Amino acid sequence: MANRLAQAQSLYLRKHAENPIDWWPWCDQAIQQARQENKPIFLSIGYSSCHWCTVMEGEAFSDPTIADYMNTHFLPIKVDREERPDIDSIYMQALQLMTGQGGWPLNVFLSPDDLLPFYGGTYFPVEPKYGRAGFLQVLQALRRFYDQDGEKVSAVKTEILQHLQQAAALAGGAELPEALLQRGLEYSTGILASKNMGPSFPMMPYGMAALRKVRFQVNECSGESEAEFPSEFQYDAATVCRQRGLDLALGGICDHVGGGFHRYTVDPTWTVPHFEKMLYDNGQIVEFLADLWAMGMQEPAFQRAVEGTVNWLKREMTAPEGYFYAAQDADSFVTPADREPEEGAFYVWRYAELADLLSADALSELAEQFTITPNGNFEGQNVLQRRYPDRLSTEVESALERLFTARYGTAPTATPTFPPARNNAEAKSIAWPGRIPAVTDTKMIVAWNSLMISGLARAATVFQEPDYYRIAATAAQFILSHQWVNDRLHRLNYEGSPSVIAQAEDYALLIKAMLDLDQAALALPADSTVELNDVNLWRSRATQLQAELDQFLWSIDQGGYYNTDARADLVIRERGYEDNATPAANGIAAANLVRLFLLTEEVDYLDRAEQTLQAFSAVMQKTPQACPSLFGALDWFRHLTLVKTTPEMMQALGRQFLPTAEYRAEIDLPAEVIAFVCQGVSCQEPARSIDQLQQQLRDCCSQRAVG
């Protein structure tokens, strides 16, 4: 018999609808029920494409004995972290305080009266294994602890609350020292350069910050040696960024057959991915690779990876209405008769299968360019990983097309769209022409769509691809037309139905996307069907969104933006500044404010940007490794540059890497003047030649504009 989650909109919650556990969604009624019965709350947080969430759903959460004990002694609540990142953020902090590490599934035990945690963990097996206790034994021990040792429970909760409150308070208002920016960018570069023996993640917020450091090196901006900067600057940012681009574009993290990027690799060599594909990773990676290309690192593999990602996006991740789906699972079924899906089954290749699909010569050619062996590199099968960044030969591209046909059942040119499998039942029941695909989570998330829109807008400009712009603009138009309810932006859309009031990251990333579309529209060829009214639309909607963000989430007392509205069911109200797989709201918001000042010349935006940076100045000084996006905003604040020039000139300038420059079209420039370059509140003399303009832009890279 299905439980309460059967009617949920969230795919992740519905995956637990057949569990014998009597799950509640997070709601006031559930919390009140727990308080009336004095039952500790078991809060379990995950997301639809999370592998270990799926494992625990099929094991512990499906076990009748565990369910019976859980239903009798706890009140179980399930949360989709993609619906409620505010809840996830608070309890992830708490878990890290309790155990020193985090991850999903995120399982914490709360007192019902104050919703504070007294114990937590991630994956719990049914029986003891992997050095972890069996879940039933954990539940029994925790119920005894809750009933019999109230003083210790209270002490744990008090300590957790104090830490959470201290982290949320943040001492702000301090100055932003001159050397702070360089130190922060160096930290990001070092993190990106660090080697480890564990999994490899894209870490795109750090990558974007490291790109900013490149121009401060020899001949990149002022022509000065990096020795002019503090001695701690030990990394060559250009080398580090190029290597991260190669890791992504060549590694097994990239789907070289179907396009798009997986979440991460389980090894340090970028070989074997954790096969889920997340929209937010792909949007950021596209933007990063486009910026590498703009910087002059024009490796053919970078362009191919971007093209492949856009093709995957159009084929598998775009709704008929034009918005982008959220994610695809790591696991898929090999045959409809299988009870459980297998990790990576849609993506990997047995050597014998390759030999059947390809001629001996084609297989040999493919093996010269990719890591292919009879023994494989993943459980006896092959994950394709490129060896070189050069352009692939016609023969190899043809071989990859044959693999595409084997996977999807049709050739690439005959597969403009590939319908999603929305759940396991669909995956097993539809007669797929090729392999059974992984389940796609088809909800629309504003923040994640915005990251993809920004990536497409940047790639459209750099590669001069109007189609990328049109795809991004269509998704943006859907959000602008469908995501407001009672004059508030909403975070999610489930098949045409908006849901959950937007959080700060939704506002900040959508404003960035509007500004990125504004700049892309200016920089594309005049005959690419991009009209000037597009520019006016994106810019005006950016200012409207900023006003809404300021009205509802600005912290009047402390500065910066709260993650979400004040709510009785949240133990603290956070202002997010730490970057994780996605950039933090306050870093993006502060950069947006600088850009809005440049475009509108309204100084209130610049004042609010400074207040935001000052609110987090102590964090930036003490833990620069935690907040690369704030340093990106500080770079904008220090080197903010406005270029007023002709549409023709913007096409050339937009293809360069000028990370603190914003452009405005000027049709009636004086005779012989090609551009005006302004930094902060002052302008340089009119530029009358390309050389003069480029020199002014190089000067603006390194000269501080705001004191």
C-alpha positions in Angstrom: 0.0 0.0 0.0 1.4 3.4 -1.0 2.2 5.9 1.7 1.7 9.7 1.8 4.5 10.3 -0.8 2.5 8.7 -3.6 0.9 12.1 -4.3 4.2 14.1 -4.2 5.3 16.0 -7.3 8.9 15.2 -6.6 10.3 12.1 -8.4 12.6 11.5 -5.4 9.8 11.4 -2.9 7.6 9.2 -5.2 10.5 6.7 -5.3 9.7 6.1 -1.6 6.0 5.9 -2.0 5.9 2.0 -1.9 8.2 1.8 1.2 6.6 0.2 4.3 7.9 3.2 6.2 5.1 5.6 6.9 6.8 8.6 5.4 5.6 12.2 5.8 6.7 15.1 3.6 8.2 18.1 5.4 5.2 20.0 6.6 3.7 21.7 9.7 1.3 18.8 10.2 4.1 16.2 10.4 6.0 18.4 12.9 2.9 18.8 15.1 2.2 15.1 15.0 5.7 14.4 16.2 5.3 16.9 19.0 2.0 15.5 20.1 3.3 12.0 20.3 6.8 13.0 21.6 8.5 11.1 18.8 11.9 12.0 17.6 11.9 12.9 13.9 13.9 10.8 11.5 14.7 13.3 8.7 16.1 11.7 5.5 17.2 14.0 2.7 18.4 13.0 -0.8 17.7 13.5 -4.5 16.4 11.5 -7.4 19.7 10.7 -9.1 21.7 9.9 -5.9 23.1 6.4 -6.2 23.4 5.6 -2.4 19.9 7.2 -1.8 18.6 4.6 -4.3 20.5 1.8 -2.6 19.2 2.7 0.9 15.6 3.0 -0.5 15.9 -0.6 -1.8 17.5 -1.9 1.3 16.8 -0.4 4.7 13.7 1.6 3.8 12.1 -1.4 2.2 12.8 -3.7 5.1 9.5 -4.6 7.0 11.2 -5.1 10.4 13.0 -1.7 10.2 9.8 -0.1 9.0 7.8 -1.5 11.8 10.2 -0.2 14.4 10.6 3.2 12.6 6.8 3.7 12.4 6.3 2.9 16.1 9.1 4.9 17.6 9.9 7.7 15.2 8.1 10.1 12.9 9.9 9.7 9.5 10.1 12.7 7.1 11.5 12.6 3.6 12.9 15.8 1.9 14.0 16.3 -1.7 17.1 18.5 -1.3 16.5 19.9 -4.8 13.1 21.2 -3.6 14.3 22.5 -0.3 18.1 23.3 -0.4 17.5 25.6 2.7 16.6 22.6 4.9 19.4 20.5 3.4 22.0 23.2 4.0 21.1 23.5 7.7 21.2 19.8 8.5 24.2 19.2 6.3 26.1 21.7 8.4 24.9 19.9 11.5 25.9 16.5 10.2 29.4 17.8 9.4 29.7 19.2 12.9 28.6 15.8 14.4 30.7 13.5 12.2 33.3 15.6 10.4 31.8 14.7 7.0 28.7 14.9 5.0 27.0 13.4 1.9 23.7 12.0 0.7 21.5 10.4 1.8 21.6 12.8 4.7 19.9 11.1 7.7 19.5 13.0 10.9 17.5 12.5 14.1 15.7 15.6 15.5 14.0 16.5 18.7 10.4 17.4 17.7 10.1 20.4 20.0 13.0 22.5 18.5 13.9 20.5 15.3 17.5 20.3 16.5 19.5 17.2 15.6 21.1 14.9 18.2 22.6 12.3 15.8 23.2 11.9 12.1 24.8 9.9 9.4 24.6 9.1 5.7 24.1 5.6 4.3 23.0 3.0 6.9 23.0 -0.7 5.7 20.4 -3.2 6.8 23.1 -5.4 8.4 26.5 -4.2 9.7 29.0 -3.8 6.9 31.5 -1.3 5.5 32.3 -0.5 9.1 28.8 0.8 9.7 26.2 -0.5 12.2 23.0 -2.1 11.0 20.2 0.4 10.7 17.8 -1.3 13.1 20.4 -1.4 15.8 21.1 2.3 15.2 17.4 3.1 15.5 17.0 1.1 18.8 20.1 2.7 20.3 19.0 6.2 19.4 15.5 5.7 20.8 17.0 4.5 24.1 19.4 7.5 24.1 16.5 9.9 23.4 14.3 8.4 26.2 16.9 7.7 28.9 19.6 10.4 28.5 17.9 13.7 28.1 20.8 15.7 29.5 23.2 14.4 26.9 20.6 14.8 24.1 20.2 18.4 25.3 23.9 19.0 25.4 24.4 17.8 21.9 21.6 19.9 20.6 22.9 23.0 22.4 26.4 22.6 21.0 25.0 22.2 17.5 22.7 25.2 17.8 25.6 27.4 19.0 27.7 26.4 16.1 24.9 27.0 13.6 24.1 30.4 15.1 27.7 31.5 15.1 28.0 30.4 11.5 24.9 32.3 10.5 25.8 35.5 12.4 29.1 36.2 10.7 31.1 39.2 11.8 30.9 41.6 8.8 31.5 45.2 8.1 35.2 44.9 7.9 37.5 46.5 5.2 38.5 44.6 2.1 42.4 44.7 2.2 44.3 45.4 -1.0 45.9 41.9 -1.1 42.7 40.1 -0.4 41.6 39.5 -4.0 44.9 38.1 -5.1 45.0 35.8 -2.0 41.5 34.5 -2.7 42.2 33.8 -6.4 45.4 32.0 -5.5 43.5 29.8 -3.0 41.0 28.8 -5.7 43.9 28.1 -8.1 45.6 26.0 -5.6 42.5 24.0 -4.8 42.0 23.3 -8.5 45.6 22.3 -8.8 45.6 20.0 -5.8 46.1 16.2 -6.4 44.3 13.6 -4.3 43.9 9.9 -4.3 40.1 10.0 -4.2 37.2 11.2 -6.4 37.7 14.0 -8.9 35.0 16.7 -9.1 34.6 19.5 -11.7 34.7 22.2 -8.9 33.6 24.9 -11.4 33.3 27.8 -8.9 37.0 27.3 -8.2 37.7 27.0 -11.9 36.0 30.3 -12.7 37.9 32.0 -10.0 41.2 30.5 -11.2 40.5 31.8 -14.7 40.4 35.3 -13.2 43.9 34.9 -11.8 45.4 34.2 -15.3 45.2 37.8 -16.4 47.3 38.9 -13.4 50.3 36.8 -14.6 53.0 37.8 -17.0 51.9 39.6 -20.1 48.2 38.8 -19.5 47.2 42.2 -18.2 49.7 44.9 -17.2 52.7 43.1 -18.5 54.2 42.9 -15.0 55.7 39.8 -13.6 53.8 37.8 -11.0 56.7 38.5 -8.7 55.0 41.9 -8.1 52.3 40.0 -6.2 52.7 38.3 -2.8 55.2 35.4 -2.6 52.5 32.9 -1.8 51.5 33.0 -5.5 53.0 29.7 -6.6 50.6 28.3 -9.2 50.5 29.1 -12.9 46.8 29.7 -13.3 46.8 29.3 -17.0 48.4 25.8 -16.8 46.0 24.8 -13.9 42.9 25.9 -15.8 44.0 24.3 -19.1 44.6 21.1 -17.3 41.2 21.1 -15.7 39.7 21.7 -19.1 41.6 18.7 -20.5 40.6 16.6 -17.5 37.0 17.4 -18.3 37.0 17.3 -22.1 39.2 14.1 -22.3 38.2 12.2 -19.2 35.6 9.5 -18.7 33.6 12.2 -16.9 32.6 13.3 -20.4 30.2 11.2 -22.4 32.1 11.1 -25.7 29.3 9.2 -27.4 26.2 11.0 -26.4 27.5 14.3 -25.0 27.2 15.9 -21.6 29.2 15.4 -18.4 28.7 13.0 -15.5 28.8 14.2 -11.9 32.3 13.2 -11.0 34.8 10.4 -11.3 35.4 7.9 -8.5 39.2 8.0 -9.1 41.9 10.7 -9.4 42.6 10.0 -13.0 39.3 11.3 -14.3 38.5 7.8 -15.8 35.5 6.1 -14.2 32.5 8.4 -13.5 29.7 8.3 -11.1 27.4 8.2 -14.0 24.6 10.6 -13.0 24.3 13.7 -15.2 23.3 17.0 -13.4 22.2 20.0 -15.3 24.1 22.4 -13.0 27.4 20.7 -13.7 26.9 20.9 -17.5 26.0 24.6 -17.5 29.0 25.6 -15.5 31.4 23.3 -17.6 30.1 24.8 -20.8 30.8 28.3 -19.6 34.3 27.3 -18.3 35.3 25.6 -21.6 34.0 28.6 -23.6 36.1 30.9 -21.4 39.2 28.8 -21.9 38.6 29.1 -25.6 38.2 32.9 -25.3 41.5 33.0 -23.4 43.3 31.5 -26.4 43.4 27.8 -25.3 41.6 26.6 -28.4 41.9 22.9 -28.0 39.6 21.0 -30.5 38.5 18.8 -27.6 37.1 21.8 -25.8 34.9 22.8 -28.7 33.8 19.2 -29.3 32.8 18.8 -25.6 30.7 21.9 -25.8 29.0 20.8 -29.0 28.3 17.4 -27.6 26.8 18.9 -24.4 24.5 21.2 -26.4 23.4 18.2 -28.6 22.7 16.1 -25.5 20.8 19.0 -23.9 18.6 19.4 -27.0 18.1 15.7 -27.5 17.5 14.5 -23.9 17.2 17.4 -21.5 14.9 19.9 -23.1 11.1 19.9 -22.5 8.7 20.6 -25.4 8.1 24.0 -23.6 11.8 24.8 -23.9 13.0 24.5 -20.3 15.7 22.1 -19.2 15.2 18.9 -17.1 17.1 18.6 -13.8 19.1 15.3 -14.0 19.6 11.8 -15.2 20.2 8.8 -13.0 23.5 6.9 -12.7 21.8 3.6 -12.9 19.7 1.9 -15.7 18.3 -1.5 -16.5 20.0 -3.8 -18.9 16.8 -5.7 -19.7 13.2 -5.1 -18.8 13.2 -8.3 -16.6 15.9 -6.9 -14.3 14.7 -6.1 -10.7 17.3 -3.5 -10.0 19.2 -1.1 -12.4 22.9 -1.3 -12.8 25.3 1.7 -12.4 26.5 3.0 -15.8 24.8 0.3 -17.9 23.6 2.9 -20.4 27.2 4.2 -21.0 29.8 1.5 -20.8 31.0 -1.0 -23.4 32.2 -4.6 -23.3 35.2 -5.2 -25.5 33.4 -8.0 -27.3 30.5 -5.6 -28.0 32.9 -3.1 -29.5 34.4 -5.8 -31.7 30.9 -6.8 -32.9 29.9 -3.2 -33.7 33.1 -2.0 -35.3 35.4 -3.4 -38.0 38.9 -4.4 -36.8 40.4 -1.3 -38.4 37.8 1.0 -36.8 38.3 -0.6 -33.4 42.1 -0.3 -33.7 41.7 3.4 -34.7 39.4 4.0 -31.8 41.8 2.3 -29.4 44.5 4.7 -30.5 42.5 7.7 -29.4 40.6 6.2 -26.4 41.5 3.9 -23.5 40.0 0.6 -24.7 41.2 -2.8 -23.5 39.8 -6.3 -23.4 39.7 -6.2 -19.6 38.2 -2.8 -19.5 38.5 -0.2 -16.7 35.1 -0.5 -15.0 34.0 -3.9 -13.8 35.2 -5.6 -16.9 33.7 -3.0 -19.2 35.1 0.1 -20.9 34.5 3.8 -20.1 35.7 5.8 -23.0 38.5 8.2 -22.1 40.3 10.3 -24.7 44.1 10.2 -24.9 44.8 13.5 -26.8 43.0 16.8 -27.3 43.5 17.0 -31.0 40.6 16.9 -33.5 39.3 13.3 -33.9 39.8 11.7 -37.3 36.8 11.1 -39.6 37.2 7.3 -39.0 37.0 7.7 -35.2 34.0 10.1 -35.4 32.3 7.4 -37.6 33.1 4.8 -35.0 31.6 6.9 -32.3 28.5 7.4 -34.4 28.1 3.6 -34.6 28.3 3.4 -30.9 25.7 6.2 -30.6 23.4 4.1 -32.9 23.9 1.0 -30.7 23.0 3.0 -27.6 20.1 5.0 -28.9 18.8 2.8 -31.6 19.1 5.5 -34.3 21.9 7.5 -35.9 22.8 10.9 -34.4 21.4 12.8 -37.4 18.1 10.9 -37.0 17.7 11.5 -33.3 16.7 15.2 -32.8 14.9 14.3 -29.5 15.0 11.3 -27.2 12.0 11.0 -24.9 12.8 10.7 -21.2 12.1 7.7 -19.0 10.3 9.5 -16.1 10.5 6.6 -13.7 11.6 2.9 -13.5 8.3 1.7 -14.7 8.5 3.7 -17.9 12.1 2.7 -18.4 11.2 -1.0 -18.3 7.9 -0.9 -20.2 8.7 1.3 -23.2 10.1 -0.6 -26.2 13.3 1.5 -26.6 15.1 1.1 -30.0 18.5 0.8 -28.3 19.5 0.4 -24.7 17.2 1.2 -21.8 18.0 4.7 -20.7 18.5 6.0 -17.2 15.6 7.7 -15.6 15.4 11.5 -16.2 14.1 13.8 -13.4 12.0 16.1 -15.5 11.3 18.9 -13.0 12.5 22.4 -13.9 14.7 24.1 -11.3 15.2 27.9 -11.9 18.7 28.0 -10.4 20.0 25.1 -12.5 18.3 26.3 -15.7 19.9 29.6 -15.1 23.4 28.0 -14.9 22.7 26.3 -18.2 21.4 29.5 -19.8 24.6 31.3 -18.7 26.8 28.6 -20.2 24.9 28.6 -23.5 25.0 32.4 -23.7 28.7 32.5 -23.2 29.3 29.7 -25.7 27.1 31.4 -28.2 29.3 34.5 -28.0 32.7 32.8 -28.0 31.9 30.3 -30.8 29.5 32.7 -32.6 26.7 30.1 -32.5 23.3 31.8 -32.6 21.5 28.5 -32.1 23.0 28.2 -28.6 21.6 31.7 -27.8 18.1 30.7 -29.1 18.0 27.6 -26.9 19.0 29.6 -23.9 16.5 32.4 -24.7 13.7 29.9 -25.1 14.4 28.5 -21.6 14.6 32.0 -20.1 11.3 33.0 -21.7 9.6 30.0 -20.1 10.8 31.0 -16.7 9.8 34.6 -17.2 6.3 33.5 -18.4 5.5 30.7 -15.9 7.3 31.0 -12.6 5.5 33.8 -10.8 2.7 33.1 -8.4 1.2 36.0 -6.4 4.1 38.3 -7.6 6.8 35.9 -6.3 9.3 33.9 -8.3 8.9 30.1 -7.7 11.9 27.7 -7.8 10.4 24.6 -9.4 8.0 23.6 -12.2 6.4 20.2 -12.4 4.9 19.7 -15.8 3.5 23.2 -16.0 2.8 23.7 -12.3 5.1 26.2 -10.5 6.1 25.1 -6.9 8.1 26.3 -3.9 8.9 30.0 -3.5 12.3 30.8 -5.0 15.4 31.0 -2.8 18.3 33.4 -3.1 20.3 31.1 -5.5 17.3 31.1 -7.9 17.2 34.9 -7.9 20.9 35.4 -8.2 21.6 32.9 -10.9 18.5 34.0 -12.9 19.7 37.6 -12.8 23.1 36.5 -13.9 21.5 34.5 -16.8 19.5 37.6 -17.8 22.7 39.7 -17.9 24.6 37.0 -19.8 21.8 36.8 -22.4 22.0 40.6 -22.6 25.7 40.5 -23.4 25.3 37.6 -25.8 22.6 39.3 -27.8 24.9 42.3 -28.3 27.8 40.2 -29.4 26.1 38.0 -32.0 26.0 38.8 -35.8 23.3 41.1 -36.9 21.9 38.5 -39.3 21.4 35.9 -36.5 17.8 36.9 -35.8 18.8 38.5 -32.5 16.8 41.6 -32.2 17.6 44.7 -30.1 14.3 44.2 -28.1 15.8 41.0 -26.7 18.5 43.1 -25.1 16.0 45.5 -23.6 14.0 42.5 -22.3 16.9 40.8 -20.5 18.2 43.9 -18.9 14.8 45.1 -17.7 13.9 41.7 -16.3 17.3 41.6 -14.5 16.5 44.9 -12.7 13.0 43.7 -11.8 14.4 40.4 -10.4 17.0 42.4 -8.4 14.2 44.5 -6.9 12.3 41.4 -5.8 15.4 39.8 -4.3 16.2 43.0 -2.4 12.7 43.3 -1.1 12.3 39.8 0.2 15.8 38.4 1.1 18.1 41.4 1.8 19.4 41.4 5.4 18.9 45.0 6.6 20.9 44.4 9.8 23.8 42.4 8.5 24.0 42.9 4.8 24.0 40.2 2.1 21.0 38.0 1.2 19.2 35.3 3.2 18.8 32.0 1.6 15.1 32.0 2.0 12.2 33.8 3.7 11.9 33.6 7.4 10.1 30.4 8.4 9.1 28.8 11.6 10.3 25.4 10.5 13.9 26.5 10.1 16.1 26.6 13.2 18.3 29.3 11.7 18.1 31.7 8.8 21.3 31.4 6.7 23.0 33.7 4.3 24.8 31.4 1.9 28.4 32.2 1.0 30.1 28.8 0.7 30.5 27.5 -2.9 29.9 23.8 -3.4 29.0 22.1 -6.7 27.1 25.3 -7.5 28.2 28.9 -6.7 26.9 30.5 -3.6 24.0 33.0 -3.9 25.8 35.9 -2.2 28.9 35.8 -4.4 26.8 35.7 -7.6 24.4 38.4 -6.2 27.3 40.8 -5.4 28.7 40.4 -8.9 25.3 41.0 -10.4 25.0 44.3 -8.5 28.2 45.6 -10.0 27.1 44.6 -13.5 23.7 46.3 -13.0 25.6 49.5 -11.9 27.6 49.4 -15.1 24.5 49.0 -17.3 22.3 51.5 -15.5 24.8 53.9 -13.8 22.6 53.8 -10.7 25.1 54.0 -7.8 22.7 52.2 -5.3 23.6 48.9 -7.0 27.3 49.6 -6.4 26.7 50.6 -2.8 24.8 47.3 -2.1 27.5 45.3 -3.8 30.0 46.8 -1.4 27.8 46.2 1.6 27.4 42.5 0.5 31.2 42.1 0.2 31.8 43.8 3.5 29.2 41.5 5.2 31.4 38.5 4.3 34.8 40.2 4.6 35.7 38.2 7.7 34.9 34.9 6.0 36.9 36.0 2.9 39.9 36.7 5.1 39.7 33.7 7.4 38.5 31.0 5.0 39.2 32.1 1.4 39.1 28.5 0.3 35.4 28.4 1.0 34.0 31.2 -1.2 35.5 31.6 -4.7 32.4 33.3 -6.0 32.8 36.1 -3.5 36.3 36.7 -4.8 34.8 36.7 -8.3 32.5 39.5 -7.1 35.4 41.3 -5.4 37.2 41.2 -8.8 34.2 42.8 -10.4 34.1 45.4 -7.7 37.8 46.3 -8.0 38.1 46.3 -11.8 34.5 47.1 -13.0 34.8 48.2 -16.6 32.1 49.5 -19.0 32.8 49.4 -22.7 30.5 51.6 -24.9 31.1 50.6 -28.5 29.5 49.6 -31.8 27.7 46.3 -32.4 30.4 45.3 -34.8 33.2 45.8 -32.3 31.2 43.9 -29.6 31.3 40.8 -31.7 35.1 40.8 -31.5 35.4 41.9 -27.9 32.8 39.4 -26.6 34.9 36.6 -27.9 37.8 37.7 -25.6 38.2 36.8 -22.0 37.5 40.1 -20.2 35.9 38.9 -16.9 35.1 42.3 -15.4 33.8 44.1 -18.5 30.2 44.8 -19.4 29.2 46.2 -22.8 26.6 48.7 -24.0 25.8 49.4 -27.6 26.4 52.9 -28.9 25.2 53.7 -32.4 26.1 57.4 -32.5 29.7 57.4 -31.5 31.7 60.5 -32.5 33.6 60.3 -35.8 36.8 58.2 -35.7 35.9 56.9 -32.1 35.4 53.2 -31.8 34.7 52.9 -28.1 34.6 54.6 -24.7 36.1 52.6 -21.8 35.0 53.6 -18.4 36.1 52.2 -15.1 34.1 52.8 -12.0 32.8 56.4 -12.2 35.5 57.7 -14.5 36.1 57.3 -18.3 39.3 57.1 -20.3 39.9 59.2 -23.4 38.0 58.0 -26.5 39.6 55.0 -28.2 40.2 55.6 -31.8 42.1 52.4 -32.7 42.0 48.8 -31.9 45.4 49.0 -30.3 44.4 51.9 -28.1 41.2 50.1 -27.0 43.1 46.9 -26.2 45.6 48.8 -24.1 42.9 50.5 -22.2 41.2 47.2 -21.5 44.5 45.7 -20.3 45.0 48.6 -18.0 41.5 48.1 -16.6 42.4 44.5 -15.8 44.9 45.4 -13.1 44.0 48.9 -12.0 41.8 49.2 -8.9 38.7 51.2 -9.7 37.0 51.3 -6.3 38.8 52.2 -3.1 
